[in-house]
Amino acid sequence: MRRGWRVVPWTTDVRTVHTIAALRAAVIAGGRAPAFVPTMGNLHAGHLALVHQARLAGGPVVASIFVNRLQFAPHEDFDSYPRTLEHDAVLLREAGCDLLFAPDETELYPEPQRVTVHPDPALADVLEGAFRPGFFIGVCTVVLKLFNAVQPRLAVFGKKDYQQLMVVRQMVRQLALPLQVLGGETARADDGLALSSRNGYLSAAERAEAPALAKTLRALAVAVAVQSGRRDFAALEADALATLTRRGWVPDYVALRRQTDLAPPQGGADEALVVLAAARLGRTRLIDNLEITP
């Protein structure tokens, strides 16, 4: 038994609290700052891998489930985003989570949120930020509120949301927040599709096609390696976009960027790159990325 954390007997669920006051009381009772895994719920193996990673860091683990309205545009799927709290609690218990923070909207936003966090436009207004204006303002605002509520010593975010991980790391660094941000590797299905809560929106035919996004990124990464002398990045990006379009996708972007800052590469042979993509398949928007090591 981890002292101070299992304060009620296990039933079928992890212990769940719904208010910041109850969360802080549990954290104080635990006696050690926790590792933290923030999520929007509808959990899959990728989320649970982040919980396992947090557990390996030692000490108690807190996860949160909150569907954050601030990061959804009016035309996006806030109302229909899957909410599966009871099942998620069971999965978190099995993964080794000690405490689940599951606030309702009025708990985190008891009044209109007039104070928001505006991340660096050079990092946040490109790629996802360009196609989803205001998205990272919503992300940073809720993540900072969650950090303030949980007061963790470290937090784990998945690399599937690569730009989000970088934006959060920059926020933590520049605001001198006293925690470490770890990145968890992207979890994939056997056919290569990056695991995502939105994969459940796909029809059977779309699910069969969906691994083509990861395959396209892998092909682009191979082309980068093969063309290391010429490195015609714009042409490689255009080829990948055309490939997806021919297959019936509607891509927002396929972009080669530097891993350090998501700026366009300069062509140096020693640059560590990442290729990022977002594309719609039917009504479902999928994102993926692949790091390319020099």
SEMI-642610 format. One record per residue: residue in one letter; x, y, z of N, C-alpha, C in turn. Coordinates in steps of 0.1 Angstrom, whole numbers, plus 5000, padded with zeros to 4 digits. Example, Ala and Ser with C-alpha at 12.3 -4.5 7.8 and 13.67 -1.06 7.14 Angstrom:
BEGIN
a513249435078512349555078513249675078
s512849785071513749895071512950005079
***
This chain:
BEGIN
m500849885000500050005000500950125000
r500650224991501350344991500750445001
r501550475011501050545023500350675019
g499150695025498450815023497650835011
w497750735002497050754989495750664988
r495850534992494750454991493950475004
v493250585005492550615017491150555018
v490750495007489450425007489750285001
p488950185005489150054999488950054984
w489749974977489549964962488249894960
t487449944950486249874945486649834931
t485849874921486149844908486849964901
d487050074908487550204902488750254910
v489550334904490450414911489750514919
r490350564930489750674938489550794929
t488350854929488050964920487651084929
v488151204926487751324932487251424922
h486351514925485751594915486051744918
t486651774929486851914933488351944935
i488752064933490152104935490452094950
a489452124959489752114973489951964977
a489151874972489451734975490751684969
l491051724957492351694951493451734959
r493451864963494651914971494751844984
a493551814991493651745003494251605001
a493951534990494551404988496051414985
v496451514977497851534974498651564987
i498051654996498751685008498851555017
a497751475017497851355025498851255020
g499051265007500051175001501451195005
g501751315009503051355014504151365004
r503851354991504851374981504251424968
a504851514961504251564949504151454939
p503051444932502751334923503351354909
a503351244902503451244887502051264882
f501951334871500651374866500451344851
v499351284848498951254834497651314831
p497651434824496351494820495751434807
t494451404807493851354796492451414794
m491851384782490451424780489551294781
g490051184786489251064787489150984775
n488150894775487950794764489350724762
l489850664772491250624773491550504764
h492750494759493150384751494550344756
a495250244749496550194754497550304754
g497450404746498450514746498450594759
h497250624763497050694776497650614788
l497350484787497750394798499250374798
a499850384787501350384786501950504793
l501250614792501750734799501650724814
v500550654818500450624833501550534837
h501850434830502950344833504250414834
q504450504824505650594824505750674837
a504650734841504550814853504850724865
r504350604865504550514876506050474878
l506750464867508150424867508950534873
a508450664873509150774879509150764894
g508350674900508250664914507250754921
g506750724932505750804939504350794934
p503450864939502050864935501850914921
v500750864915500350914902498950964902
v498751084896497451144895497151154880
a495951114876495551144862494251234863
s494051314852492851394851492151364839
i490851374840489951364828489051484828
f489251564817488451684815488451724801
v487251734795487151774781487051924781
n488051994776488252134778487652214766
r486552284769485852354759486752464752
l487752514760488452634755489352594743
q489652464741490452424730489752374718
f488352384718487552344707486952464700
a487052474687486352574679484852544679
p484052644676482552624676482152504667
h482852484656482452384646483052244650
e483852234660484452104663483652024673
d484151904677483351804683483251804698
f483251924704483151924719481951854725
d480851874719479651804725479551654722
s480151614711480151474708481351394712
y482351464717483551404721483251294732
p483751164729483251054738483651074753
r482751054761482951064776482650924782
t483650864788483550724792484150714806
l483750794815484450814828484450684836
e483350614837483450484846484350384840
h484350364827485350264821486750314822
d486950444821488250504822488850484836
a487950494846488450484860488950334862
v488250244856488750104857490050084851
l490250134839491550124832492650194840
l492350304845493450374853493850294865
r492850234872493150154884494150044879
e493749974868494549864864495949904859
a496150034855497450084850498250134862
g497750144874498550184885498350324889
c497250394885497050524889496450524903
d496850624911496450634925495150724926
l495050824918493950924920493550974907
l492250984905491651044893490951174897
f491351284890490751414892489851434880
a488551434882487551444871486551554875
p487051684873486151794876485051814865
d483951884869483051924859483552064854
e482852114844483252244838483152364848
t482152364857482052474866483152474877
e483752354879484852344889486052414884
l486452384871487652454866487352594861
y486152614856485752744851484552804858
p484652834871483552884879483053014874
e483753084866483353214860484053224847
p483553314838484153324824485653344825
q486453264818487853264819488453384811
r488553494817489153614811490653614810
v491253544820492753534820493153414813
t493853424802494253304794495753314792
v496353204788497753194785497953194770
h498753284765498953294751500453254748
p500653134742501953084740502653164728
d503953144727504753204716504153174703
p503753274695503153254682504053174672
a505353194674506353134665506252974666
l505852934678505752784680504252744679
a503352824684501952784686500952824674
d501352914666500452964655500752894642
v501652794641501952724629501252584630
l501252514619500752374619499352364625
e499252294637497952284643497352424646
g498252514651497752644655497252724643
a497752704631497252774619495952724615
f495652594616494352534612493352534623
r493752554635492852554647493252684655
p492852794650493252924657492752924672
g493552964681493252964695493352834702
f493652724695493752594701494752584713
f495952644710496952624720496752734732
i496052834730495652924741494752834750
g493852764745492952684753493752574760
v494652504753495552404759496352454770
c497052564768497952624778497152664790
t496052724788495252774799494752664808
v494252564802493752454811494952374817
v496052354810497152284815497752354827
l497852484826498352564837497452554849
k496152564847495152544858495352404864
l495452304856495652174862496952154869
f497952214864499252214871499152284885
n498452394885498252464898497352384908
a496452304902495552224911496252104916
v497052034907497651914911498951934918
q499752034914501052064919501951944918
p502151894905502951774904504451804903
r505251704905506651724903507051694889
l506251614882506451594868505151564861
a505051584848503851554840504351484827
v503451394823503751314811502751344800
f503251384788502351404776502851314765
g501851274757502251194746502851264734
k503751204727504451264716503551264703
k502451184704501551194692501051344690
d500851414701500551554700501851624701
y502651614691504051664692504151814695
q503451894687503452034689502952074703
q501852004707501352034721502452014731
l503151904730504251874740505251984740
m505652034728506652144727506152274733
v504852304730504252424736504252424751
v503752304756503752294771505152304777
r506052234771507452244776507952394776
q507652464766508052604765507352684776
m506052664778505352734789505952704802
v506252574805506852534818508152604820
r508952604809510352664810510252814812
q509452884804509453024805508753084817
l507753014822507053054835507752994847
a508852924846509652874857508752784866
l507952704860507052614868507952504874
p507752464886508652364893508252224890
l508352184877508052044874508852014861
q508951884858509551834846508451774837
v508651804824507651754814508351644806
l507751524807508251404800507351374787
g508051324777507251284765507151134764
g505951084761505750944759505650914745
e506250804741506250764727504850734722
t504650754709503350734703502950584703
a501850554708501350414708500650384695
r500850274689500250244676499550104676
a498550094667497949964665498949874657
d498649754655499549664648499749704634
d498849774628498949814614499549954613
g500050014624500750134624499950264627
l498650254628497850364630498050414645
a498350544646498550604659497250604667
l497350554679496150544687495550684691
s494250694690493650824692492250794696
s491650884705490250864709489350894697
r489850974687488950994676488950884666
n489850784667489750674658488450604659
g487750614670486450554671485350614662
y485650734656484750794647484750724633
l485850654630486050594617485150484614
s484650484601483850364596484850254594
a484350134592485150014589486050044577
a485550094567486350124555487450224558
e487050334565488050434569489050384578
r488750294587489750234596490750154588
a490250084578491150014569492150104562
e491750214558492550314551493450394560
a493050414573493750504582495250484583
p495750364583497150344584498050404573
a497350444562498050514551498750644556
l498150704566498850834571500150804576
a500350704585501650664590502550614579
k502050544570502850494559503450604550
t502550704548503050824540504150894548
l504050904561505150974568506450894568
r506250764569507450674568508150684555
a507350694544507950704531508650834529
l508050944535508751074534510051074542
a510051004554511250994562512350924554
v511950814547512950744539513450834528
a512650904522513050994511514051104516
v513751154528514651254534516051184535
a516151064540517450994542518150974528
v517350924519517850894505518351024498
q517651134500518051254493518851354502
s519651294511520351374521521251474514
g521651454502522551554496521651674490
r520551644485519651744478518651804488
r518051724495517051764506516151864501
d515351834491514351924485513051904494
f513051974505511951944515510551984509
a510452094502509152144497508652034487
a509451984479509051874469508551754476
l509351714487508951594495507551614502
e507351734507506151764514504951754503
a505251814492504151814481503851674476
d504851594475504651454471503751384481
a504051404494503251334505501851384505
l501651514503500251574502499551514491
a500151504479499551444467499151304469
t500051224476499751084479498451074487
l498351144497497151144506495951184498
t496051294491494851334483494351234473
r495351164466494951064457494150954464
r494450924476493850814483492550864490
g492150984488490851024493490851104506
w492051134510492251214522492051364519
v491751444529491851594527492851644537
p494051664533495151694542495151844545
d495451874558495652014562497152054560
y498051964564499451984562500251854563
v501351854556502451754558503651844558
a504351844569505451944571506651884577
l507851904572509051874578509551994586
r509851964598510352064608511452024616
r512152114622513252084631512652034645
q513151934651512651884663512851984674
t513852074673514152164684513152274686
d512552324675511652444676510552444666
l510452344658509352334647509552434636
a510752494635511052584624511352504612
p511252564600511652494588513152454588
p513452334583514852294584515752384575
q516952394579517952474571518752384561
g518652254562519252174552520552114557
g520952134570522152074575522051924577
a523051854574523051704575522851654589
d523151734599523051694613521751744620
e520851794612519551844618518651724622
a518151724634517151624638515851684634
l515151604625513851654620512651574625
v511451624623510251554625509351594614
v508551494609507551514599506251504606
l505351604604504051614611502951624600
a501851564603500751574594499451574601
a498451644594497051634598496251624586
a495251534586494451514574493051454578
r492051494570490751434573490451314564
l489951214571489451094564487951084567
g487151114556485751124559485551244568
r484851234579484651344588485651344600
t486551254600487451244611488851304608
r489351394616490651454615491651374623
l492651324616493751254623495051324622
i495851314632497151374632498251264635
d499451284631500551184633501851264631
n502951194635504251254633505251144634
l506451174629507551074630508851154631
e509551124641510951184643511851124633
i512751204628513751154618515151184624
t515851084628517251104634518251114622
p519151214623520151224613521051104612
***
